[in-house]
Amino acid sequence: AFTHGLEPKKGVGSLQIRIWDESDALYIQVIDDGIGFDASSINNMLSEEVKNFTKDSEYIGILNTHRRIQLLYGIAYGLKIKSSPGEGTQVTITLPR
């Protein structure tokens, strides 16, 4: 969030981290008001199968983290990303409790 969202932003930025649990899941949410990006391509990649990833994928760190969580805990868990250019990014990580 600091490096990719806030560092390139001109002026002041903010970062929020929220952690809570509901039912059988733990949620970790990171929200910034940085530069944002078009999240549609990354959300498509998050839904693809592992075999479709290559070492040249643009968001390899996010994809690796998402897939590792799913391999360990199941497809109900992982990352969800909301972002818009110029408006910031919200990443929610869902883990089992």
Buried (B, 14 or more C-beta within 10 A) or exposed (E): BEEBBBEEBEEEBEBEEEEEEEEEBBBBBBBBBBBBBEBEEBBEBBEEEEEEBEEEBEBEEBBEBBBEBBEEBEEEBBBBBBBEEEEBBBBBBBBEE
